[in-house]
Amino acid sequence: MEDKTFELLTKMYSEFTEFKANINEKVDNLTGEVKSLKGDVNKNTISLEDVHEKLQTMAEVQQTHYEENQRHHQEIVELLSSKIDTVENAVRNTNIKAIK
């Protein structure tokens, strides 16, 4: 009976040792994958920060262009308004002289 118990314990120990080695191998593999993923995440973070900076720069440039275009538009409107006033005065003066 003791021999069978010893054999059973030996077999259980052998299976447990094999199971433990299997688990350790899987943990080591997972650890390697996690390290790889951390590296990928760091690269992606750096890329995202770079894209964010570029987008901010683009937004600032676009805002500057928008403001410049607004100023030019206002200048054109003022110039046209002035010319229209001049033409209106010329037409009024012409009509008055023609009537007299």
C-alpha distances in whole Angstrom, upper triangle without the diagonal:
4,5,5,6,9,10,11,12,14,15,16,18,20,21,22,24,26,27,28,30,31,33,34,36,37,38,40,42,43,44,46,48,49,51,52,53,55,57,58,59,61,63,63,64,67,68,69,70,73,74,74,77,78,79,80,83,84,84,86,88,89,90,92,94,94,96,98,99,100,102,104,104,106,108,109,109,112,114,114,115,118,119,119,121,124,124,125,127,129,129,130,133,134,134,136,139,139,140,143
4,5,5,6,9,10,10,12,14,15,16,18,20,21,22,24,25,26,28,30,31,32,34,36,37,38,40,41,42,44,46,47,49,50,51,53,55,56,57,59,61,62,63,65,66,67,69,71,72,73,75,77,77,79,81,82,83,85,87,87,88,91,92,93,94,97,97,98,101,102,103,104,107,108,108,110,112,113,114,116,118,118,120,122,123,123,126,128,128,129,132,133,133,135,138,138,139,142
4,5,5,6,8,10,10,12,14,15,16,18,19,21,22,24,25,27,28,30,31,33,34,36,37,39,40,41,43,45,46,47,49,50,52,54,55,56,58,60,61,62,64,65,66,68,70,71,72,74,76,76,78,80,81,82,84,86,86,88,90,91,92,94,96,97,98,100,102,102,104,106,107,107,110,112,112,113,116,117,117,119,122,122,123,125,127,127,129,131,132,133,135,137,137,138,141
4,5,5,6,8,10,10,12,14,15,16,18,20,21,22,24,25,27,28,30,31,33,34,36,37,38,40,42,43,44,46,48,49,50,52,53,54,56,58,59,60,62,64,64,66,68,69,70,72,74,74,76,78,79,80,82,84,84,86,88,89,90,92,94,95,95,98,99,100,102,104,105,105,108,109,110,111,114,115,115,117,119,120,120,123,125,125,126,129,130,130,132,135,135,136,138
4,5,5,6,8,10,10,12,14,15,16,18,20,21,22,24,25,26,28,30,31,32,34,36,37,38,40,41,42,44,46,47,48,50,52,52,54,56,57,58,61,62,62,64,66,67,68,70,72,73,74,76,77,78,80,82,83,84,86,88,88,90,92,93,94,96,98,98,100,102,103,103,106,108,108,109,112,113,113,115,118,118,119,121,123,123,124,127,128,128,131,133,133,134,137
4,5,5,6,8,10,10,12,14,15,16,18,19,21,22,24,25,26,28,30,31,32,34,36,37,39,40,41,43,45,46,47,49,51,51,53,55,56,57,59,61,62,63,65,66,67,69,71,72,73,75,77,77,79,81,82,83,85,87,87,89,91,92,93,95,97,97,99,101,102,103,105,107,108,109,111,113,113,115,117,118,118,121,123,123,124,127,128,128,130,132,133,134,137
4,5,5,6,8,10,10,12,14,15,16,18,20,21,22,24,25,27,28,30,31,33,34,36,37,39,40,42,43,45,46,48,49,50,52,54,55,56,58,60,60,62,64,65,66,68,70,71,72,74,75,76,78,80,81,82,84,86,86,88,90,91,92,94,96,96,98,100,101,102,104,106,106,107,110,111,112,114,116,116,117,120,121,121,123,126,126,127,129,131,131,133,135
4,5,5,6,8,10,10,12,14,15,16,18,20,21,22,24,25,27,28,30,31,32,34,36,37,38,40,42,43,44,46,47,48,50,52,53,54,57,58,58,60,62,63,64,66,68,68,70,72,73,74,76,78,78,80,82,83,84,86,88,89,90,92,94,94,96,98,99,99,102,103,104,105,108,109,109,111,113,114,115,117,119,119,120,123,124,124,126,129,129,130,133
4,5,5,6,8,10,10,12,14,15,16,18,19,20,22,24,25,26,28,30,31,32,34,36,36,38,40,41,42,45,46,47,48,51,51,52,55,56,57,58,61,62,62,65,66,67,68,71,72,72,74,76,77,78,81,82,82,84,86,87,88,91,92,92,94,96,97,98,100,102,103,104,106,108,108,110,112,113,113,116,118,118,119,122,123,123,125,127,128,129,132
4,5,5,6,9,10,10,12,14,15,16,18,20,21,22,24,25,27,28,30,31,33,35,36,37,39,40,42,43,45,46,48,49,51,52,54,55,56,58,60,61,62,64,66,66,68,70,71,72,74,76,76,78,80,81,82,84,86,87,88,90,92,92,94,96,97,98,100,102,102,104,106,107,108,110,112,112,113,116,117,118,119,122,122,123,125,127,128,129,131
4,5,5,6,8,10,11,12,14,15,16,18,20,21,22,24,26,27,28,30,32,33,34,36,37,39,40,42,43,44,46,48,49,50,52,54,54,56,58,59,60,63,64,65,66,69,69,70,72,74,75,76,79,80,80,82,84,85,86,89,90,90,92,94,95,96,98,100,100,102,104,105,106,108,110,110,111,114,115,115,117,120,120,121,123,125,125,127,129
4,5,5,6,8,10,10,12,14,15,16,18,20,21,22,24,25,26,28,30,31,32,34,36,37,38,40,42,42,44,46,47,48,50,52,52,54,56,57,58,60,62,62,64,66,67,68,70,72,73,74,76,78,78,80,82,83,84,86,88,88,90,92,93,93,96,98,98,99,102,103,103,105,108,108,109,111,113,113,115,117,118,119,121,123,123,124,127
4,5,5,6,8,10,10,12,14,15,16,18,20,21,22,24,25,26,28,30,31,33,34,36,37,39,40,41,43,45,46,47,49,51,51,53,55,56,57,59,61,61,63,65,66,67,69,71,72,73,75,77,77,79,81,82,83,85,87,87,89,91,92,93,95,97,98,99,101,102,103,105,107,108,108,111,113,113,114,117,118,118,120,123,123,124,127
4,5,5,6,9,10,11,12,14,15,17,18,20,21,23,24,26,27,29,30,32,33,35,36,38,39,40,42,44,45,46,48,50,50,52,54,55,56,58,60,61,62,64,65,66,68,70,71,72,75,76,76,78,80,81,82,85,86,86,88,91,91,92,95,96,97,98,100,102,102,104,106,107,108,110,112,112,114,116,117,118,120,122,122,123,126
4,5,5,6,8,10,10,12,14,15,16,18,20,21,22,24,26,27,28,30,31,33,34,36,37,38,40,42,43,44,46,48,48,50,52,53,54,56,58,58,60,62,63,64,66,68,69,70,72,74,74,76,78,79,80,82,84,84,86,88,89,90,92,94,94,96,98,99,100,102,104,104,105,108,109,109,111,114,114,115,117,119,119,121,123
4,5,5,6,9,10,10,12,14,15,16,18,20,21,22,24,25,26,28,30,31,32,34,36,37,38,40,41,42,45,46,47,48,51,51,52,55,56,57,58,61,62,62,64,66,67,68,71,72,72,74,76,77,78,81,82,82,84,87,87,88,90,92,93,94,96,98,98,100,102,103,104,106,108,108,109,112,113,113,116,118,118,119,122
4,5,5,6,9,10,10,12,14,15,16,18,20,21,22,24,25,27,29,30,31,33,35,36,37,39,40,41,43,45,46,47,49,51,52,54,55,56,58,60,61,62,64,66,66,68,70,71,72,74,76,77,78,80,81,82,84,86,87,88,90,92,92,94,96,97,98,100,102,102,103,106,107,108,109,112,113,113,116,118,118,119,122
4,5,5,6,9,10,11,12,14,15,17,18,20,21,23,24,26,27,29,30,32,33,34,36,38,39,40,42,44,45,46,48,49,50,53,54,55,56,59,59,60,63,64,65,66,69,70,70,73,74,75,76,79,80,80,83,85,85,86,89,90,91,92,95,96,96,98,100,101,102,104,106,106,108,110,111,112,114,116,116,117,120
4,5,5,6,9,10,11,12,14,15,16,18,20,21,22,24,26,27,28,30,31,32,34,36,37,38,41,42,42,44,46,47,48,51,52,53,54,57,57,58,60,62,63,64,67,68,68,70,72,73,74,77,78,78,80,82,83,84,86,88,88,90,92,93,94,96,98,98,99,102,103,104,105,108,108,109,111,113,114,115,118
4,5,5,6,9,10,10,12,14,15,16,18,20,21,22,24,25,27,29,30,31,33,35,36,37,39,40,41,43,45,46,47,49,51,51,53,55,56,57,59,61,62,63,65,66,67,69,71,72,73,75,77,77,79,81,82,83,85,87,87,89,91,92,93,95,97,98,98,101,103,103,104,107,108,108,111,113,113,114,117
4,5,5,6,9,10,10,12,14,15,17,18,20,21,23,24,26,27,29,30,32,33,34,36,38,39,40,42,44,45,46,48,50,50,52,54,55,56,58,60,61,62,64,66,66,68,70,71,72,75,76,76,78,80,81,82,85,86,87,88,91,92,92,94,96,97,98,100,102,102,104,106,107,108,110,112,112,114,116
4,5,5,6,9,10,11,12,14,15,17,18,20,21,22,24,26,27,28,30,32,33,34,36,38,38,40,42,43,44,47,48,49,50,53,53,54,57,58,59,60,63,64,64,67,68,69,70,73,74,74,76,79,79,80,83,84,85,86,88,90,90,92,94,95,96,98,100,100,102,104,105,106,108,110,110,111,114
4,5,5,6,9,10,10,12,14,15,16,18,20,21,22,24,25,26,28,30,31,32,34,36,36,38,40,41,42,44,46,47,48,50,51,52,54,56,57,58,60,62,62,64,66,67,68,71,72,72,74,76,77,78,80,82,83,84,86,88,88,90,92,93,94,96,98,98,100,102,103,104,106,108,108,109,112
4,5,5,6,9,10,10,12,14,15,16,18,20,21,23,24,25,27,29,30,31,33,35,36,37,39,40,41,43,45,46,47,49,51,52,53,55,56,57,60,61,62,64,65,66,68,70,71,72,74,76,77,78,80,81,82,84,86,87,88,90,92,92,93,96,97,98,99,102,103,103,106,108,108,109,112
4,5,5,6,9,10,11,12,14,15,17,18,20,21,23,24,26,27,29,30,32,33,34,36,38,39,40,42,44,45,46,48,49,50,53,54,55,56,59,60,61,63,64,65,67,69,70,71,73,75,75,77,79,80,81,82,85,86,86,89,91,91,92,95,96,96,98,101,101,102,104,106,107,108,111
4,5,5,6,8,10,10,12,14,15,16,18,20,21,22,24,26,27,28,30,31,32,34,36,37,38,40,42,42,44,46,47,48,50,52,53,54,56,57,58,60,62,63,64,66,68,68,70,72,73,74,76,78,78,80,82,83,84,86,88,89,90,92,94,94,96,98,99,99,102,104,104,105,108
4,5,5,6,9,10,10,12,14,15,16,18,20,21,22,24,25,26,28,30,31,32,34,35,36,39,40,41,42,45,46,47,49,50,51,53,55,56,57,59,61,61,63,65,66,67,69,71,72,73,75,77,77,79,81,82,83,85,87,87,88,91,92,93,94,97,98,98,101,103,103,104,107
4,5,5,6,9,10,11,12,14,15,17,19,20,21,23,24,26,27,29,30,32,33,35,36,38,39,40,42,44,45,46,48,50,51,52,54,55,56,58,60,61,62,65,66,67,69,70,71,72,75,76,77,78,81,82,83,85,87,87,88,91,92,93,94,97,97,98,101,102,103,104,107
4,5,5,6,9,10,11,12,14,16,17,18,20,21,23,24,26,27,28,30,32,33,34,36,38,39,40,42,43,44,47,48,49,50,53,54,54,57,58,59,61,63,64,65,67,69,69,70,73,74,75,76,79,80,80,83,85,85,86,89,90,90,92,95,95,96,98,100,101,102,105
4,5,5,6,9,10,10,12,14,15,16,18,20,21,22,24,25,26,28,30,31,32,34,36,36,38,40,41,42,44,46,47,48,50,52,52,54,56,57,58,61,62,62,64,66,67,68,70,72,73,74,76,78,78,80,82,83,84,86,88,88,90,92,93,94,96,98,98,100,102
4,5,5,6,9,10,11,12,14,15,17,19,20,21,23,24,25,27,29,30,31,33,35,36,37,39,40,41,43,45,46,47,49,51,52,54,55,56,58,60,61,62,64,66,67,68,70,71,72,74,76,77,78,80,82,83,84,86,87,88,90,92,93,94,96,98,98,100,102
4,5,5,6,9,10,11,12,14,15,17,18,20,21,23,24,26,27,29,30,32,33,35,36,38,39,40,42,44,45,46,48,50,51,53,54,55,57,59,60,61,63,65,66,67,69,70,71,73,75,76,77,79,81,81,83,85,86,87,89,91,92,93,95,97,97,99,101
4,5,5,6,9,10,10,12,14,15,16,18,20,21,22,24,26,27,28,30,31,32,34,36,37,38,40,42,43,44,46,47,48,50,52,53,54,57,58,58,60,62,63,64,67,68,69,70,72,74,74,76,78,79,80,82,84,84,86,88,89,90,92,94,94,96,98
4,5,5,6,9,10,10,12,14,15,16,18,20,20,22,24,25,26,28,30,31,32,34,36,36,38,40,41,42,45,46,47,49,50,51,53,55,56,57,59,61,62,63,65,66,67,69,71,72,73,75,77,78,79,81,82,83,85,87,88,89,91,93,93,95,97
4,5,5,6,9,10,11,13,14,15,17,19,20,21,23,24,26,27,29,30,32,33,35,36,38,39,40,42,44,45,46,48,50,51,52,54,56,56,58,60,61,62,64,66,67,68,70,72,73,75,76,77,78,81,82,83,84,87,87,89,91,92,93,95,97
4,5,5,6,9,10,11,12,14,16,17,18,20,21,23,24,26,27,29,30,32,33,34,36,38,39,41,42,43,45,47,48,49,51,53,54,55,57,59,59,61,63,64,65,67,69,70,71,73,75,75,77,79,80,81,83,85,86,87,89,91,91,93,95
4,5,5,6,9,10,10,12,14,15,16,18,20,21,22,24,25,26,28,30,31,32,34,36,37,38,40,41,42,44,46,47,48,51,52,52,54,56,57,58,61,62,63,64,66,68,68,70,72,73,74,77,78,78,80,82,83,84,86,88,89,90,93
4,5,5,6,9,10,10,12,14,15,16,18,20,21,23,24,25,27,29,30,31,33,35,36,37,39,40,41,43,45,46,47,49,51,52,53,55,56,58,60,61,62,63,66,67,68,70,72,72,73,76,77,78,80,82,83,84,86,88,88,90,92
4,5,5,6,9,10,11,12,14,15,17,18,20,21,23,24,26,27,29,30,32,33,35,36,38,39,40,42,44,45,46,48,50,51,53,54,55,57,59,60,61,63,65,66,67,69,71,71,73,75,76,77,79,81,82,83,85,87,87,89,91
4,5,5,6,9,10,10,12,14,15,16,18,20,21,22,24,26,27,28,30,31,32,34,36,37,38,40,42,43,44,46,48,48,51,52,53,54,57,58,59,60,62,64,64,67,68,69,70,73,74,75,76,79,79,80,83,84,85,86,89
4,5,5,6,9,10,10,12,14,15,16,18,20,21,22,24,25,26,28,30,31,32,34,36,37,39,40,41,43,45,46,47,49,51,52,53,55,56,57,59,61,62,63,65,67,67,69,71,72,73,75,77,78,79,81,83,83,85,87
4,5,5,6,9,10,11,12,14,15,17,18,20,21,23,24,26,27,29,30,31,33,35,36,38,39,40,42,44,45,46,48,50,51,52,54,56,57,58,60,61,62,64,66,67,68,70,72,73,74,76,77,78,80,82,83,84,87
4,5,5,6,9,10,11,12,14,16,17,18,20,21,23,24,26,27,28,30,32,33,34,36,38,39,40,42,43,45,47,48,49,51,53,54,55,57,59,60,61,63,64,65,67,69,70,71,73,75,76,77,79,80,81,83,85
4,5,5,6,9,10,10,12,14,15,16,18,20,21,22,24,25,26,28,30,31,32,34,36,37,38,40,42,42,44,46,47,48,50,52,53,54,56,58,58,60,62,63,64,67,68,69,70,72,73,74,77,78,79,80,83
4,5,5,6,9,10,10,12,14,15,16,18,20,21,23,24,25,27,29,30,31,33,35,36,37,39,40,41,43,45,46,47,49,51,52,53,55,57,58,59,61,62,63,66,67,68,69,72,73,74,76,77,78,80,82
4,5,5,6,9,10,11,12,14,15,17,18,20,21,23,24,26,27,29,30,32,33,35,36,38,39,40,42,44,45,46,48,50,51,52,54,56,57,59,60,61,63,65,66,67,69,71,72,73,75,76,77,79,81
4,5,5,6,9,10,11,12,14,15,16,18,20,21,22,24,26,27,28,30,32,33,34,36,37,38,40,42,43,44,46,48,49,50,52,53,55,57,58,59,60,63,64,65,67,69,69,71,73,74,75,77,79
4,5,5,6,9,10,10,12,14,15,16,18,20,21,22,24,25,26,28,30,31,32,35,36,37,39,40,41,43,45,46,47,48,51,52,53,55,57,57,59,61,62,63,65,67,68,69,71,73,73,75,77
4,5,5,6,9,10,11,12,14,15,17,18,20,21,23,24,25,27,29,30,31,33,35,36,37,39,41,42,44,45,46,48,50,51,52,54,56,57,58,60,61,62,64,66,67,68,70,72,73,74,76
4,5,5,6,9,10,11,12,14,15,17,18,20,21,23,24,26,27,29,30,32,33,34,36,38,39,40,42,44,45,46,48,49,51,53,54,55,57,59,60,61,63,65,65,67,69,70,71,73,75
4,5,5,6,9,10,10,12,14,15,16,18,20,21,22,24,26,26,28,30,31,32,34,36,37,38,40,42,43,44,46,47,48,50,52,53,54,57,58,59,60,62,63,64,67,68,69,71,73
4,5,5,6,9,10,10,12,14,15,16,18,20,21,23,24,25,27,29,30,31,33,35,36,37,39,41,42,43,45,46,47,49,51,52,53,55,57,58,59,61,62,63,65,67,68,69,72
4,5,5,6,9,10,11,12,14,15,17,18,20,21,23,24,26,27,29,30,32,33,35,36,38,39,41,42,44,45,46,48,50,51,52,54,56,57,58,60,61,63,64,66,67,69,71
4,5,5,6,9,10,10,12,14,15,16,18,20,21,22,24,26,27,28,30,32,33,34,36,37,39,40,42,43,44,46,48,49,50,52,54,55,57,58,59,61,63,64,65,67,69
4,5,5,6,9,10,10,12,14,15,16,18,20,21,22,24,25,26,28,30,31,32,34,36,37,38,40,42,43,44,46,47,48,51,52,53,55,57,57,59,61,62,63,65,67
4,5,5,6,9,10,10,12,14,15,17,18,20,21,23,24,25,27,29,30,31,33,35,36,37,39,41,42,43,45,46,47,50,51,52,54,56,57,58,60,61,62,64,66
4,5,5,6,9,10,11,12,14,15,17,18,20,21,23,24,26,27,29,30,32,33,35,36,38,39,40,42,44,45,46,48,50,51,52,54,55,57,59,60,61,63,65
4,5,5,6,8,10,10,12,14,15,16,18,20,21,22,24,26,27,28,30,31,32,34,36,37,38,40,42,43,44,46,48,49,50,52,53,55,57,58,59,61,63
4,5,5,6,9,10,10,12,14,15,16,18,20,21,22,24,25,27,28,30,31,32,34,36,37,39,41,42,43,45,46,47,49,51,52,53,55,57,58,59,61
4,5,5,6,9,10,11,12,14,15,17,18,20,21,23,24,26,27,29,30,31,33,35,36,38,39,41,42,44,45,46,48,50,51,52,54,56,57,58,60
4,5,5,6,9,10,11,12,14,15,17,18,20,21,22,24,26,27,28,30,32,33,34,36,38,39,40,42,43,45,46,48,49,51,53,54,55,57,59
4,5,5,6,9,10,10,12,14,15,16,18,20,21,22,24,25,27,28,30,31,32,34,36,37,38,40,42,43,44,46,47,49,51,52,53,55,57
4,5,5,6,9,10,10,12,14,15,17,18,20,21,23,24,26,27,29,30,31,33,35,36,37,39,41,42,43,45,46,48,49,51,52,54,55
4,5,5,6,9,10,11,12,14,15,17,18,20,21,23,24,26,27,29,30,32,33,35,36,38,39,41,42,44,45,47,48,50,51,53,54
4,5,5,6,8,10,10,12,14,15,16,18,20,21,22,24,26,27,28,30,32,33,34,36,37,38,40,42,43,44,46,48,49,51,52
4,5,5,6,9,10,10,12,14,15,16,18,20,21,22,24,26,27,28,30,31,32,35,36,37,39,40,42,43,45,46,47,49,51
4,5,5,6,9,10,11,12,14,15,17,18,20,21,23,24,26,27,29,30,31,33,35,36,37,39,41,42,43,45,46,48,50
4,5,5,6,9,10,11,12,14,15,17,18,20,21,23,24,26,27,29,30,32,33,35,36,38,39,41,42,44,45,47,48
4,5,5,6,9,10,10,12,14,15,16,18,20,21,22,24,26,27,28,30,31,32,34,36,37,38,40,42,43,45,46
4,5,5,6,9,10,10,12,14,15,16,18,20,21,22,24,26,27,29,30,31,33,35,36,37,39,41,42,43,45
4,5,5,6,9,10,11,12,14,15,17,18,20,21,23,24,26,27,29,30,32,33,35,36,38,39,41,42,44
4,5,5,6,9,10,10,12,14,15,16,18,20,21,22,24,26,27,28,30,32,33,34,36,38,39,41,42
4,5,5,6,9,10,11,12,14,15,16,18,20,21,22,24,26,27,28,30,31,33,34,36,37,39,41
4,5,5,6,9,10,10,12,14,15,16,18,20,21,23,24,26,27,29,30,31,33,35,36,37,39
4,5,5,6,9,10,11,12,14,15,17,18,20,21,23,24,26,27,29,30,32,33,35,36,38
4,5,5,6,8,10,11,12,14,15,16,18,20,21,22,24,26,27,28,30,31,33,34,36
4,5,5,6,9,10,10,12,14,15,16,18,20,21,22,24,25,27,28,30,31,33,35
4,6,5,6,9,10,11,12,14,15,17,18,20,21,23,24,26,27,29,30,32,33
4,5,5,6,9,10,11,12,14,16,17,18,20,21,23,24,26,27,29,30,32
4,5,5,6,9,10,10,12,14,15,16,18,20,21,22,24,26,27,28,30
4,5,5,6,9,10,10,12,14,15,16,18,20,21,23,24,26,27,29
4,5,5,6,9,10,11,13,14,15,17,18,20,21,23,24,26,27
4,5,5,6,9,10,11,12,14,15,16,18,20,21,22,24,26
4,5,5,6,9,10,10,12,14,15,16,18,20,21,22,24
4,5,5,6,9,10,11,12,14,15,17,18,20,21,23
4,5,5,6,9,10,11,12,14,15,17,18,20,21
4,5,5,6,9,10,10,12,14,15,16,18,20
4,5,5,6,9,10,11,12,14,15,17,18
4,5,5,6,8,10,11,12,14,15,17
4,6,5,6,9,10,11,12,14,15
4,5,5,6,9,10,10,12,14
4,5,5,6,9,10,11,12
4,6,5,6,9,10,11
4,5,5,6,9,10
4,5,5,6,9
4,5,5,6
4,5,5
4,6
4
